[in-house]
Amino acid sequence: MSVFDSALEQLNRAAKLINLDSRVFEALKKFEHIIEASIPIKLASGEEKVFSAYRAQHNSWRGPYKGGIRFHEEANLDEVKALAFWMTMKCAVVDIPFGGAKGGVKFNPKKFSPADIENVARGWVEAMKDSIGPDKDIPAPDVNTNAQIMAWMADEFSKIKHKETPGVVTGKPLEAGGIVGRDTATAQGGFYVWQEFLNKKSLASEQVSVAIQGYGNAGYNFAKLAQQAGHKIVALSDSKGGILNLEGLDIEAVMEHKKLTGSVVDFEHADNISNEQLLETKCALLVPSALENQITGKNASKIKAKAILELANGPTTPQADDALFGKGVYVLPDILANAGGVTVSYFEWLQNQENSKWDMDMVQKKLKHSMVSAFDLVWQKHDELKTDLRTACFVLALERLSMAFSRKNLV
Ligand code: GLU
């Protein structure tokens, strides 16, 4: 099953359960626009290269398109489509007035110089300049893209339009119109969801063992929050492999080691494990924070965690969802668990539109309120409908999308 097929299967399940209006259902299976372009670059080495670039604009019933841009060697249209579709659902789950989109460039920035990465970022904007804008489509960071890349993109767009337009992207550095707390927002939002889940299960004071796949922005910041709250991080990984210490890992020391060597692998106070073994680690909470399609029909039966918090997009396939639900493992799904990122992106966009400045206190309070309200509604639906949390999230999103559909005439 391709990633987009998995996304459609998730839609199917929820649509069936609530007998979704067939017009809404058919429209959500389609895209409003798909843009494929090429970015020709003269590399610092003098060599010339052309990279494939994408933007999938899925749905705009609830507002302008919103979603990150991924730089990855394996980026492709099927993946970008699935990620764009999930953005539509995610924005509806947390009730922010955006639709869904996603972008990508088939390009591994780890193999190129900063000047080359800047050229690719600016090239992407040049290719998409007529399709993006603060009221049209607002990109943001995703896998392998960051605040610096967003600053180059905002600058390029502003130059092309002859007008300073910071609101064209979110996730910018503070000095370029960014907002405090955007870099930690995905992890922070996930942490609020996790705490609220523990409250619902009357486990709020329990300290648990946590395994995290992926030690990028989301995985590292989640590890920090979990450790501060007294939980024990027993396993971590990145694209090169993983490490395990059932006594608990010192996450700052692991980060130092990663900065020095390029990976968490070979950290001296831990055993090396593979990414597959990390997923099967004995722990209370598993946090996939890397890429899609990690927990599948093949390994779901070997998962020992009691709950899974999806900071990555699409880490669990529908077959795995069935197996986990059958075993009583709670999956706190991506379109809720990692929605803190896009929620604070929305605050940043508002800040740019109003030409105002939010402080950390306000960001945290509003983020917590959004995440907890969304979680409570999802929990209620999962109880009422006797379904898994992913389907409950889709039901909530589909109800909100259906309302937007009727408001817009389309009835
Ligand atoms: N890339 C993030 C996501 O998948 C953030 C998107 C945004 O802030 O627009 O949710």
Boltz pocket constraint, residues with backbone or C-beta under 6 A from the ligand:
constraints:
  - pocket:
      binder: B
      contacts: [[A, 66], [A, 67], [A, 68], [A, 69], [A, 138], [A, 139], [A, 140], [A, 141], [A, 142], [A, 143], [A, 170], [A, 171], [A, 313], [A, 338], [A, 339], [A, 341], [A, 342], [A, 343], [A, 345]]
      max_distance: 6.0
